[in-house]
Amino acid sequence: MIASTVKHRVTSFPEIQENNPGRLFVFAESRSGSTWLINTLGSHDEIGLLDEVINPDYAKNLRFAAIAGNQPMQETALQRIEEQVCRLKGKYKGCKILFPQAVRFIDFYEFILNYRNAFFIILHRKNSIRAEISGLIANEHARWHLAEKMEKQQISVDPSFLYERLLWRKHSKDFCMNMLVSYCPNVLTVEYSELFPGIPQTLGKISGFLNISPQGYRYSGEIKSSPFPLSELITNYQECLDFFKDKPGYLSFFTNDDCKA
């Protein structure tokens, strides 16, 4: 018989599990309208939401606030999340977590173990090509959220680099979505293309899921940062098209390019 020497390191936090019915997490992929969504949901009196609490860059401000108040930061990612969201007001309190951040910065099994009965909204975007190009353009031009329509922004991209980005996006999204849908009973999935065309209907759907009033949201109209065909956004479009010709899962996003997707 072989005796196992591996110790079980996943931690159960009873104090976190006790707060599950009042926790709300928005799991999303980048460039899917997640900032608009958490700002809109957070405008409701019964919902309090923070942005990317486990994003190291975003968390610097939170950590500074905690140190300034002489409150020591907790050690684990889950404790850091809970320490921040518990200060919010509303029936539901939580934050946004991007899929890649979840894979990199938290033990997902431990997260599920402790937040299994929380409420989860999964926001995803089927057209991963447009999402990636939008993100690369935003990085290139340092413009993530536009208040008004601006000039066309373009980018040249190495097709193989784009493909690697797409694979990472897909794997991190698939992993998180499969875990949440498989193990958590309170999950609502929203796709990017249905988020903005019918905002009242979308918010009504979310309100029903959370059992709160559909009234009381304050939101602005969404202006797409790249409302142009891919052929006008990618300066080496033909090179990219040729590269993806033997990858049918992605080629369709080029051949059936919908600027609204």
ZALUM-706697 format. One record per residue: residue in one letter; x, y, z of N, C-alpha, C, CB in turn. Coordinates in steps of 0.02 Angstrom, whole numbers, plus 32768, in hexadecimal, padded with zeros to 4 digits. Glycine has a CB too. Layout:
N
aXYZXYZXYZXYZ
...
REM end
This chain:
261
m802A7FC58000800080008000802C803F80007FD08000803D
i801A806F7FD7803F80AD7FD4801B80E27FFE804880C57F8B
a803C80FC8030801D812E805C80278173803E803B812A80A3
s7FF2819A803A7FF781DE801F8016820D80517FB181F7800A
t804382378039806282688066804B82AF805580AF82638062
v801B82B48026800182F580127FCE830D80447FE382F17FCB
k7FD98348805F7FAA836480907F74838C806C7FCF839180C2
h7F38838880877EFF83AD806B7F0683F680807EBB838F8081
r7F128421804F7F218467805F7EE6849680537F5C847E8037
v7EB0847D80377E7684A8802A7E5484B9806C7E4484867FF9
t7E4784F980767E2D851180B67DE3851F80B27E52854F80CC
s7DC0850A80E57D78851980EC7D718553811C7D5084DB8104
f7D4C858881077D4285C381307CF885C881447D598603810B
p7CE585B0817E7C9F85B281937C8385F981927C97859681D9
e7CAC862B81A37C93867081A57C838689815E7CC7869E81C6
i7CA78670812C7C98868380E77C5A865E80CF7CD4867380B9
q7C56861E80DE7C1D85F680C97BDC861080E77C2785AD80DC
e7BDF862C81227BA4864781437B868681811C7BB4865D818A
n7BB186A680F77B9986E080D27B8586D0808B7BCF871480D2
n7B88869180767B7A867D80317B39869A80137B778634802D
p7B00869880377AC286B080197AC486F980057A8986A58049
g7AF2871F80217AF6876680117B3287787FE57AFA878D8050
r7B5187477FC67B8B87557F9C7B79874E7F527BC587267FAE
l7B91877D7F2A7B84877E7EE37BC6878A7EBE7B5087B47ED0
f7BD6875D7E907C1487637E697C0487667E1E7C4587297E78
v7C2387957DFC7C1C87987DB37C5C877D7D957C0E87E37D9B
f7C5887417D787C9187237D557C8C87367D0C7C9386D57D5F
a7CC287507CF07CBD876A7CAC7CFF87627C877CA987B37CAD
e7CFB87687C457D38876D7C1D7D4187B67C097D34873F7BDE
s7D7E87C97BFC7D8D880E7BEC7D6988247BAC7DD888187BE5
r7D5988637BA87D3888827B6E7CF488627B627D63887D7B30
s7CCF88547B987C8D88367B927C5688637BAE7C8C87F37BB5
g7C6888A27BC07C3788CF7BDE7C3388C87C2A7BF488C27BC1
s7C6588A97C487C62889A7C907C6588D97CBB7C9A886C7CA3
t7C8D890B7CA67C9089497CCD7C4D896C7CCE7CC789787CB2
w7C2E896F7C947BEB898D7C907BBA89677CBC7BD1898E7C47
l7BBE89257CBB7B8F88FD7CE17B9789067D2C7B9788B47CCF
i7BD489047D467BDB890A7D8E7BCB89517DA57C2288F77DA4
n7BD989837D7C7BC689C77D8E7B7A89CE7D907BE489F97D5D
t7B5889AF7D607B0F89B27D5E7AF0898C7D987AF589977D1B
l7B0889507DA47AED89297DDC7AFB894B7E1E7B0A88E27DDC
g7B3789687E247B49898A7E617B2289C97E6F7B91899A7E60
s7AFE89E27E3C7AD58A1E7E477A938A0D7E697AC88A407E04
h7A8389CD7E6D7A4589B77E8E7A4F89B87ED97A3089707E76
d7A1D89CE7EFE7A2389D47F477A3189927F6A79E489F37F63
e7A1E895B7F4A7A2689197F6A7A6588F57F5579EA88EF7F5B
i7A9089157F2D7ACC88F57F157B0989217F207AC688E37ECA
g7B3E89047F3B7B7E89277F427BB388FD7F207B8F89337F8C
l7BD5891A7EEE7C0788F47EC87C48891C7EC27BED88E37E83
l7C7F88F97EC97CC189157EBD7CDA88FB7E7A7CF389047EF6
d7D0F891A7E617D2C89047E227D5A88C87E2F7D54893E7E01
e7D9388C57E107DBD88897E107DE788847E517DEC88897DD3
v7DC8886D7E867DE9886B7EC77E2988417EC67DB9884F7EFB
i7E2A880B7E9E7E6687E17E9F7E9887F37E697E5287987E97
n7E8A88297E437EBA88447E147EEF886A7E3C7E9888727DDF
p7F2F88567E3B7F6288777E647F6588C27E5A7FA588597E55
d7F5D88DA7E1C7F6189227E107F2689467E307F6189307DC5
y7EEA892A7E297EAF89497E477EB289447E937E6F89287E2C
a7ECB890B7EAC7ECB88FF7EF47EFB892D7F1A7EDD88B87F02
k7F2B894C7EF77F5A89787F197F3589AF7F3E7F8B89977EE7
n7F0289CC7F207EDC8A017F407EB689E77F7C7EAC8A217F0E
l7E9B89AA7F767E77898D7FAE7EA7897E7FE87E52894E7F98
r7EE289647FD67F138953800A7F2B8993802D7F4E892D7FEB
f7F3489C980067F4A8A0880247F158A2180557F588A3D7FEE
a7ED58A1A80427EA08A31806D7E9E8A0980AE7E5C8A2C8049
a7EAC89C880A97EAA899F80E57EE489B081137EAD895580D2
i7F2089BA80F67F5A89CB811F7F508A0F81417F9A89CB80F4
a7F348A3E811A7F298A8181367EFA8A7E81717F0E8AAF8100
g7ECC8A4E81707E9C8A4881A77EB58A1981DD7E5A8A30818D
n7EF58A0781DA7F1389DB820C7EEF899782107F1189FC8251
q7ED7898081D77EB7893E81D47EE5891081AD7E70894281B4
p7F0288DE81CB7F3088B181A87F0D888A81717F51888181D8
m7F2E888581387F12885E81017F13881481117F38886C80C0
q7EDF87F180FC7EDB87A981077F0B878580D77E93879080FD
e7F18874680E47F4C872280C07F348703807F7F6986EE80EB
t7EFB86E4807F7EE586C080447EBB86EB80167EBF86828057
a7EB686D57FD67E8E86FB7FA67E4686FF7FBB7E9386DB7F60
l7E2A86C97FD57DE586C97FEB7DDA86F980257DD086837FFF
q7E0886FA80537E028728808C7E07877080757E36871980C1
r7E33877D80437E3987C180297DF887D680077E7387C67FF7
i7DD987A87FE27D9987B77FC27D6587C87FF67D82877C7F96
e7D5E879C80277D2A87A4805A7D3687E380847D2787678087
e7D7587F180937D85882B80BC7D6F886C809A7DD0882D80CC
q7D72886C80577D5F88A880327D1388AC80277D8388AA7FEF
v7CF4887680117CAE88797FFE7C80887F803B7C9A883D7FD5
c7C95886680747C6A886980AF7C5B88B080C57C8A884380E9
r7C8388E180AE7C78892780C17C42894880977CB9894D80B9
l7C2E892880617BFD894680347BB8894580527BFE89227FF2
k7B8B896B80347B46896E804B7B19894A80187B2F89B78055
g7AE1892F80307AB2890F80037AA488C780167ACC89127FBD
k7A7088AC7FF97A5E886680047A9488387FE87A1A88567FE4
y7AB0884C7FAF7AE588257F8F7B25884E7F8D7AD088107F47
k7B5C882E7F9E7B9E884E7F9E7BCF88217F7A7BB6885E7FE7
g7BF8883E7F507C2888147F2D7C57883C7F017C0587E17F04
c7C70881C7ECC7CA1883C7EA17CA388197E5D7CE7883B7EC0
k7CC988387E307CD4881B7DEE7D1587F37DEF7CD788517DB7
i7D1487B97DCE7D5087907DC77D55877B7D7E7D4D87517DF7
l7D8C878E7D5D7D9787787D187DB087317D187DC887A87CF4
f7D9D870A7CE57DB086C47CE27DFB86B77CEB7D9986A77CA1
p7E2686DA7CC67E6E86CE7CCF7E8786DE7D167E9686F87C9D
q7E6987117D367E7C87217D7A7E6A86E87DAA7E5A87637D91
a7E3086CA7D9E7E1A86937DC97E4A86587DC47DD3867C7DB5
v7E62864A7D877E9086137D7D7ED486227D9C7E9886037D33
r7EEA86607D997F2D86737DAF7F3186807DFB7F4486AF7D8A
f7EFE869F7E177F0686BB7E5A7EDE86997E927EF287017E58
i7EB2866B7E817E8D86487EB77E8F85FD7EAC7E4486617EBA
d7E8985D97EE27E7F85907EDF7E3585867ED17E97856B7F21
f7E2485737E947DDD85737E817DB5853F7EA87DD685657E37
y7DD485087EB87DB184D67EE07DA184F27F267DDB84957EE7
e7DD185157F437DC585347F847D8F856A7F7F7E0785527F9F
f7D90858F7F487D5D85C37F3E7D1885A37F3B7D6B85EA7EFD
i7D11856D7F137CD0854B7F0D7CBB852E7F507CD485147ED9
l7CEA85117F747CDA84F37FB57CBB85257FE47D1A84D57FD4
n7CD585627FE37CBE859580137C8785C27FF97CF985BF8028
y7C8285CB7FB87C4F85F77F9C7C1B85D27F727C6F862E7F73
r7C1585937F7C7BEB85697F517BA385837F4C7BEB85227F6A
n7B88859C7F837B4285B17F847B3985FC7F7A7B23859C7FC4
a7B6E861D7F627B6886637F517B4386697F0D7BAE86867F4D
f7B3886A67EF67B1786B17EB67B4C86C67E837ADE86E77EBB
f7B4786AA7E477B7986B67E137B5886CC7DD27BA486787E08
i7B7287017DB57B5E87167D727B9B870B7D467B4587617D70
i7B9386E37D137BCA86D57CE47BBD86FF7CA57BCF86897CD2
l7BEC872B7C957BE787557C5A7C1D87407C297BEE87A17C6C
h7C0887297BEF7C3987127BBE7C2A872F7B797C3B86C57BBB
r7C5987267B4C7C5387417B087C68870C7AD67C7F87817B00
k7C3986F57AAE7C4686C07A7E7C7B86D57A4A7C0686AC7A5B
n7C7787137A337CA5872A79FF7CE7873D7A207C87876679D8
s7D10870B7A2B7D4F87167A4F7D82873E7A257D6E86D27A62
i7D7D873A79E37DAA876179B87DA087AB79C47D9F874F796E
r7D6287C279C17D54880979CB7D67881E7A117D0A881879BD
a7D5C87F37A427D6D88037A877DB9880D7A8E7D5587CC7AB7
e7DE087E07A717E2987E57A767E4488227A517E4987A67A5A
i7E2A882D7A157E41886779EF7E2F88A87A147E22886779A8
s7DF488AA7A307DE088E57A577E0F88F07A927D9888DC7A71
g7E2288BA7AB47E5088C07AED7E9588D67AD77E55887E7B11
l7EAE88BB7AA07EF088CE7A887EF289187A727F0588A17A4D
i7EBC892E7A527EB789747A3E7EB489A17A7B7E7A89807A12
a7E8E898C7AAD7E8989B47AEB7ECC89BB7B0C7E5689957B1B
n7EF289847B0E7F3689877B2B7F6489B47B037F5489417B30
e7F5F89AD7AC27F8B89D47A957F7F8A1F7A9C7F8189BE7A4D
h7F3F8A327AA17F2D8A797AA17F1D8A927AE87EF28A857A74
a7F228A667B1A7F148A797B5F7ECF8A987B667F498AA97B78
r7E9E8A7C7B457E598A937B497E2C8A567B547E438ABC7B09
w7E158A4D7B917DEE8A117BA17DA38A1E7B9E7E0189F77BE5
h7D8F8A577BB37D478A667BB47D3D8AAC7B987D2A8A607BFC
l7D178AB07B637D0D8AEF7B407CCB8B107B557D0E8AE57AF5
a7CCC8B517B5D7C908B767B6F7C6B8B8D7B317CA18BB27B9B
e7C8C8B8E7AF87C6C8BA37AB97C908B807A807C6F8BF07AB1
k7C6F8B7F7A467C8D8B5F7A0C7CCC8B8579F87C5B8B5C79D1
m7CFF8B5D79E87D3F8B7C79D67D578B6179947D748B707A0D
e7D908B78797E7DAA8B63793E7DB98B18793E7DE98B8B792C
k7DBD8AFE79027DCB8AB678FB7E118AA779147DC38AA078B1
q7E168A74793E7E578A6079597E6A8A1D793B7E558A5C79A8
q7EA88A1879237EBE89DB79007EFB89BD79227ECD89EB78B7
i7F07897E79107F40895C792C7F59892778FB7F2E893C7970
s7F9B891B78FD7FB988E378D97FCA88AE790C7FF988FA78B0
v7FB7887078FE7FC0883B79307FDF87FD79107F7D882A7950
d800D87DF7935802B87A0791F7FF5876A7925806A878E794B
p7FE2874878EF7FAC871778F27FB886DF79257FA286F878AE
s7FF686C8792B80058692795A7FFD86AA79A2804C8677794F
f800F86E979AF8005870679F27FBB870C7A008028874C79F6
l7F95872279CF7F4C872779D77F2E86E379E77F2C87457998
y7F4686B079C47F2C866C79CF7F3B86547A167F4A863B799C
e7F7786627A2E7F88864F7A737F5B86727AA67FD2865E7A82
r7F4E86B27A997F2186D87AC57EDB86BA7AC57F1E87227AAF
l7EC486A57A8B7E8286887A847E7D86457AA97E70867E7A3B
l7EB2861D7AA67EB285DD7AC97EB185E87B157EF185B57AB6
w7ED886187B2D7ED986277B757E9486407B8B7F0F865B7B85
r7E75866B7B627E3286847B717E00864A7B767E1B86B67B3B
k7E03861D7B457DD485E67B427DDD85B67B7D7DDC85BF7B01
h7E1B85A37B8C7E2685727BC17E14858E7C057E6F855C7BC0
s7E2685CD7C137E1585E97C547DCA85F27C5B7E38862D7C5E
k7DA886067C257D5F860D7C277D3D85CA7C307D46862F7BE7
d7D5085987C087D3185567C0C7D3985387C527D4F85277BD8
f7D75853F7C6E7D8185237CB07D5385437CE47DCA852D7CC5
c7D5185857CE67D2985A87D187CDE859A7D0F7D3685F37D16
m7CC7859E7CD17C8085947CC57C6B854C7CD77C7085A27C7C
n7C94851C7CC57C8384D67CD47C8184CA7D1F7CB584A77CB3
m7CB084E77D437CB184DE7D8C7C7484FE7DAC7CF184FD7DA9
l7C64853B7D997C2C855E7DB77BE9853B7DA77C2A85A67DA0
v7BDF852A7D687BA0850B7D547B9984C67D737B9C85067D08
s7BD084A27D7C7BCE845E7D967BC2845C7DE27C0E843B7D86
y7BDD848C7E077BDD84877E4F7BB284BB7E747C23848C7E67
c7B9E84EF7E527B7A85257E757B3185287E5D7B9D85697E6A
p7B01852A7E8B7ABB85297E777A9F856B7E5E7A9285127EB0
n7ABF85A37E6F7AA485E57E5D7ACE86077E297A9F86117E9C
v7AC585F47DE97AEE860E7DB37AC186287D7B7B1D85D77D98
l7ACF86647D647AAC86827D2B7AE086947CF67A8286C17D40
t7AD6867E7CB87B04868C7C827AE886C17C537B14864C7C5B
v7B1086F37C447AFC87297C177B31872F7BE07AF4876E7C3D
e7B1B87337BA17B4A873A7B697B4D87837B537B35870C7B2E
y7B8787997B3E7B9487DE7B2C7B6087FA7AFB7BD987E57B0E
s7B4F87D27AC87B2287EB7A947ADC87F97AAD7B2087BA7A5C
e7AC987DD7AE67A8687E97B027A88881D7B3A7A6887A87B1B
l7AC288367B497AC988647B827AAC88A97B737B12886A7B96
f7ABC88C57B397AAB890B7B2B7A6D89167AFF7AE4892B7B0C
p7A5F88E97ACF7A2488F67AA579E388FE7ACC7A1C88BE7A72
g79DC88D97B0279A088DD7B2C79B388E57B75797488A07B22
i79CD891F7B8779E689297BCB79B0891D7C007A02896F7BD2
p797489397BF97940892D7C2C793188E27C34790089527C1A
q792E88BE7BFC792088777BFF795988517C227915885A7BB9
t799688647C1279D088447C3179D188507C7D7A11885D7C12
l79C6888F7C9179C5889F7CD87989887F7CFB79C388EB7CE2
g795288787CD7791888567CF47927880D7D0078DC885D7CC6
k794C87EE7CD3796087A87CD9798D879F7D16798487907C9A
i79BC87CE7D1F79EA87CB7D5879C487D77D997A2387FE7D50
s799588077D98796E88167DD4794587DA7DEA794088527DC7
g792887B77DB97902877B7DC9792E87457DE878E0875F7D8B
f796A873E7DCE799A870E7DE879AC871E7E3179DA870E7DBD
l79B2875F7E4179C687737E84798987807EB179F087B17E81
n794D877E7E947910878B7EBA791187D17ED9790687567EF0
i792088037EAF791F88497EC478F588707E92796788667ECA
s78E588AE7EA378BD88D87E7778E488E97E3878A789187E9C
p78C388E67DFE78E588F97DC078EB89457DB878BF88DC7D84
q78CF89697DE678D489B27DE5791189C87E0D789389D27E00
g792B8A037DFE79608A1F7E2779A58A1D7E0A796189FD7E67
y79AC8A007DCD79EE8A007DAD79FA8A447D8B79F389C67D7A
r7A378A5B7D8E7A4B8A977D6A7A848A827D3A7A628AD07D9B
y7A7A8A907CFC7AAC8A797CCC7AB18AAA7C917A9C8A337CB3
s7AEA8AA67C707AF58ACE7C347AF58AA27BF77B388AF57C39
g7AEC8AC07BBD7AEF8A997B7F7B368A827B737AD58AC27B44
e7B3D8A477B577B7F8A2B7B4A7B968A407B047B7F89DF7B51
i7BD28A5A7AFF7BF08A6B7ABF7C288A3A7AB17C098AB57ABE
k7C228A137A7C7C5589E37A6C7C968A077A5A7C3E89B57A32
s7CCD89ED7A727D0E8A0C7A657D2789FC7A1F7D4189F67A98
s7D0D89C67A007D2589B379BD7CE9899F79917D57897879C2
p7CBD89CF79817C8189BF795A7C8F89BD790F7C4B89F27967
f7CC4899A78FC7CD7899678B57CE7894E78A37D1489C478A7
p7CE2893B78647CF488F7784F7D3C88E778607CE888EF7803
l7D4A88A7786B7D8E8892787B7DBF88A678437D9188477886
s7DA788A578057DD188B677CC7DE988FE77CF7DAC88AA778B
e7DC6892877F67DDA896E77FD7E00897B783E7D9D899A77FA
l7DFF8949786B7E22895178AB7E67893278AA7DF9893278E3
i7E6F88FC78847EAF88D878817ED388EC78407EA4888A7884
t7F0B890C78477F2E8925780B7F4988EC77E07F678954781F
n7F5A88B477FF7F71887977DA7F3A884477DA7FB4885D77F8
y7EFF885A77CA7EC3882E77CC7ECC87F077A17E86885577B6
q7EE487F877647EEA87BF77367F1A878A77527F0187D676F1
e7F5087A177717F7F877277907F5D874A77C77FBD879877AC
c7F35876B77EF7F12874978257EDE871878097EF0877C7854
l7EBA872F77D67E88870477B67EA886C4779B7E638729777E
d7EE186CB777A7F048690775E7F1A866177967F4086A67735
f7F31867D77CE7F48865478067F10862A78237F678680783C
f7ED4864678277E9C862478487E7285FA78187E708657786A
k7E8785F477DA7E5F85CE77AA7E5A858477BC7E7C85D47765
d7E8C856977DF7E89852277F47E72851B783C7ECD850177EA
k7E53854F78577E3A854E789C7DF08563789A7E64857C78CB
p7DC4853578857D7E854778797D5A856478B57D59850A7862
g7D70855178F17D50856C792C7D5685B779337D6C854C7969
y7D8B85D379147D96861B79177D8B863D78D37DDD8629792E
l7D938617789D7D8B8634785B7D46865278527D9785FF7825
s7D138633786F7CCE864C78667CC6869378807C9D861E7889
f7CEF86A678B27CEA86EA78CD7D05871E789B7D1086EF790F
f7D308707786E7D49873378397D17873778007D8D871A781F
t7CFE86FC77EB7CD286F977B07C8B871177BF7CCF86B37796
n7C76870D77FE7C34872678127C3B875C78467C0786EC782D
d7C61878E78347C7387C478637C3687F178717CAD87ED7847
d7C1F87EF78AF7BE8881A78C47C03884E78F57BAF87EF78E5
c7BFF888C78E47C1B88C0790E7BF988C579527C17890378EA
k7BBD88A879587B9888AC79977BA7887079C47B4E88AF7989
a7BCB883F79AB7BD7880279D07C1188087A007BE387C879A1
REM end
